[in-house]
Amino acid sequence: MLEIKDLTFAYDTMVVLEDISINCSQGEFIGIIGPNGAGKSTLIKIIDGILKANQGEVIIEGREVSRISRRELAKTIAYLPQESKFAFNYTVKEVVLMGRFPYLKGVWTYTSTDYNIVDEMMQLMEIDKFTARQFNALSGGEKQRVLIASALAQQPKIILLDEPTNALDLHHQIAIYQIFKKLQRNQHLTIIVVTHDINLAAQFCDRMIMIGNGRVISDGIPEKVLQFQILQETFGVNVYIDINPLTKSLYILPYGKKVS
């Protein structure tokens, strides 16, 4: 469904990503992890066509991303950045309705189907109680849930998420990952999440991709990627690795800098 071929990207003379090749099948839940500045956020911006690679290709369902119009691409990919700002003070419902833009037939003419989908996504994200509130007056966590609802309202086949739970409390961190897992299973949604929360990724992701210094260091199931030596060398810290007795997923606990 998604193929990244020999991708290289640089800001001026600074190489951020080099020789990246990744294949993603429909319905995968992938966690992209790695240290700050590794190129994780840049990678998903290239997948969404926001940035253009210096070399290589990104192919979605057999078509190169650069050859797909933004409106058409938005029916396949939804992208949620780390932070979104609006120049105007829209209501919560208006922000979620923006997710239906790729399907509009006229100028800001929404159908009953659009409204039904928006209402469903707002209920899913537990934001239906403040439909008429101003987006800019919300807390950081509330804003994030609104933006996730808007992304899901696009009804994409692929959703790209950059630190989606960064501003959320523990309840909503788990709740949102559970929603993503349900969508993956029931709708075969392909989910690619950039995250620093390795333990959440290990619990919910089927596959993890470790990126360091602009290259793929390890790619596979969590047990393959989250190994002591890989984590130690990539992050420069010592870690304790165990199995969470409740979730049966790996649990990673850093406990000190790596000593040279």
C-alpha positions in Angstrom: 0.0 0.0 0.0 2.8 2.4 0.9 6.3 2.1 -0.5 9.3 4.3 0.3 12.2 3.8 -2.1 15.8 4.9 -1.5 14.7 8.2 0.1 17.1 10.9 0.9 16.3 14.4 2.2 18.4 17.4 3.2 17.8 20.9 4.5 20.4 22.8 2.4 23.6 20.9 3.0 22.4 19.1 6.2 21.3 15.5 5.4 18.3 14.5 7.6 17.3 11.2 6.0 19.5 9.0 3.9 18.7 5.9 1.9 15.4 5.1 3.6 13.4 2.2 2.2 10.2 1.0 3.9 7.2 -1.0 2.7 3.9 -0.8 4.6 1.0 -3.1 4.1 -2.6 -2.1 4.5 -3.8 -2.5 8.1 -0.4 -2.2 9.8 0.1 -0.3 13.1 3.6 1.1 12.9 5.5 3.0 15.6 8.4 5.1 14.4 10.9 5.8 17.3 14.3 7.3 17.7 16.1 10.2 19.4 15.4 13.9 18.8 16.6 15.1 15.4 16.7 11.6 13.9 14.3 12.6 11.0 11.1 10.9 12.2 8.8 14.0 11.7 10.5 14.8 8.4 9.8 11.3 7.2 6.0 11.5 7.7 5.9 15.0 6.2 7.5 13.5 3.0 5.0 10.6 3.0 2.2 13.2 3.1 3.8 15.2 0.3 4.4 18.3 2.5 8.1 18.0 1.9 9.7 16.6 -1.3 12.6 14.2 -1.1 15.9 15.1 -2.8 16.1 11.5 -4.0 13.8 8.5 -4.0 10.1 7.9 -4.2 7.0 7.6 -2.0 4.4 5.5 -3.7 0.8 5.2 -2.4 -1.3 2.5 -3.9 0.9 2.4 -7.0 1.1 6.2 -7.5 3.9 8.6 -6.7 2.8 11.1 -4.0 4.0 14.1 -6.0 1.6 13.2 -8.8 -1.5 13.1 -6.6 -3.5 16.3 -6.0 -3.7 17.5 -2.4 -7.4 17.0 -2.3 -7.3 13.5 -3.7 -4.4 12.6 -1.4 -6.4 13.8 1.6 -8.9 11.0 0.9 -6.2 8.5 1.4 -3.9 10.1 4.0 -4.7 12.1 7.1 -1.8 13.8 8.8 -1.8 15.1 12.3 1.3 17.3 13.1 2.7 17.9 16.6 1.0 21.3 16.7 -1.8 23.0 14.7 -2.7 26.7 14.9 -5.6 28.5 13.4 -5.6 32.2 12.5 -9.3 32.4 13.1 -11.2 31.2 16.2 -13.2 28.3 14.9 -15.6 26.3 17.0 -14.8 22.6 17.8 -17.4 21.4 15.3 -16.0 23.7 12.6 -12.5 22.3 13.1 -13.7 18.7 12.9 -15.8 19.5 9.8 -12.6 20.6 8.1 -11.8 16.9 7.9 -14.6 16.6 5.3 -13.1 19.2 3.0 -11.8 16.6 0.4 -15.4 15.4 -0.1 -17.2 18.8 -0.6 -19.1 19.1 -3.8 -19.6 22.8 -3.6 -18.1 25.8 -1.6 -18.4 24.8 2.0 -21.6 22.8 1.3 -21.8 19.9 3.7 -24.2 17.0 3.4 -26.0 15.0 6.0 -23.4 12.3 5.6 -20.7 14.8 6.4 -22.4 15.9 9.6 -23.1 12.3 10.6 -19.5 11.3 10.2 -18.4 14.4 12.2 -20.8 13.7 15.0 -19.6 10.0 15.1 -15.9 11.1 15.4 -16.7 13.7 18.0 -18.4 11.0 20.1 -15.5 8.7 19.6 -13.0 11.3 20.8 -15.3 12.3 23.7 -15.5 15.9 22.6 -19.2 16.0 21.7 -20.0 17.8 24.9 -18.2 21.0 23.8 -19.2 21.2 20.2 -19.8 25.0 20.2 -16.7 25.9 22.3 -14.0 28.0 20.7 -11.0 25.8 19.6 -8.5 28.3 20.8 -10.0 28.3 24.3 -9.4 24.6 24.8 -6.6 22.9 26.8 -3.8 21.3 24.9 -5.2 17.8 25.4 -8.7 18.9 24.3 -7.3 20.5 21.2 -5.4 17.3 20.3 -8.6 15.2 20.6 -10.4 17.6 18.3 -7.6 17.4 15.7 -7.6 13.6 15.9 -11.4 13.7 15.3 -10.9 15.9 12.3 -8.2 13.6 10.9 -10.5 10.6 11.3 -13.4 12.5 9.7 -11.4 12.4 6.5 -12.0 8.6 6.5 -8.4 8.0 5.4 -6.8 4.6 4.6 -3.6 5.8 6.2 -3.2 8.1 9.2 0.1 9.7 10.1 0.4 10.9 13.7 3.3 12.9 15.1 3.3 12.6 18.9 -0.5 12.3 19.1 -0.6 11.7 22.9 2.0 14.3 23.9 -0.5 16.7 25.5 -2.9 14.0 26.8 -3.4 12.7 30.3 -3.0 9.0 31.0 -6.7 8.2 30.5 -6.8 9.7 27.1 -3.4 8.3 26.0 -4.6 4.8 26.5 -8.1 5.5 25.2 -6.8 7.0 21.9 -4.4 4.1 21.3 -7.3 1.7 22.0 -9.4 3.6 19.4 -6.6 3.4 16.9 -6.2 -0.3 17.5 -9.9 -0.9 17.0 -9.9 1.1 13.7 -6.9 -1.0 12.6 -8.7 -4.2 13.3 -12.2 -3.3 12.1 -11.4 -1.0 9.2 -7.9 -2.1 8.2 -6.7 1.4 8.8 -2.9 1.8 8.3 -1.5 3.8 11.3 2.0 5.3 11.4 2.8 7.0 14.7 5.9 9.0 15.6 6.3 8.7 19.3 8.8 9.1 22.1 6.6 6.8 24.3 8.3 3.5 23.6 6.2 1.6 26.1 2.9 2.7 24.6 4.2 1.8 21.1 5.4 -1.6 22.3 2.0 -2.2 23.8 -0.1 -1.3 20.7 2.1 -1.4 17.6 2.5 -4.6 15.6 5.7 -3.2 14.1 8.3 -0.6 15.1 10.9 1.2 13.1 13.9 2.7 14.8 15.5 5.7 13.1 18.8 7.2 14.1 21.1 9.6 12.3 18.7 9.7 9.4 18.8 5.9 8.7 16.7 2.9 9.6 18.5 1.1 12.4 16.0 -1.7 13.0 12.6 -2.6 11.6 10.3 -5.4 12.8 8.2 -6.6 15.7 8.8 -4.8 19.0 10.8 -7.7 20.4 13.3 -7.4 17.5 13.6 -3.6 17.7 13.6 -3.0 21.4 16.8 -4.9 22.3 19.3 -3.7 24.9 22.2 -3.0 22.5 20.0 -1.2 19.9 18.4 1.0 22.6 21.7 1.7 24.3 23.6 2.7 21.1 20.7 4.7 19.7 19.7 6.7 22.7 23.0 6.6 24.7 21.4 5.2 27.8 21.3 2.0 29.7 17.9 0.4 29.9 16.1 -2.3 31.8 13.9 -4.5 29.6 11.1 -6.7 31.0 7.6 -8.0 30.1 4.6 -6.1 31.5 2.7 -8.9 33.3 -0.7 -7.3 32.5 -0.3 -6.5 28.8 2.4 -9.1 27.9 4.2 -6.3 26.0 7.8 -5.2 26.5 8.5 -2.6 29.1 11.5 -0.3 28.8 13.0 1.5 31.8 16.0 3.8 31.3 18.2 4.1 34.3 21.4 5.9 33.3 23.6 7.2 30.6 25.7 4.8 28.7 29.3 4.8 29.9 31.9 4.9 27.2 
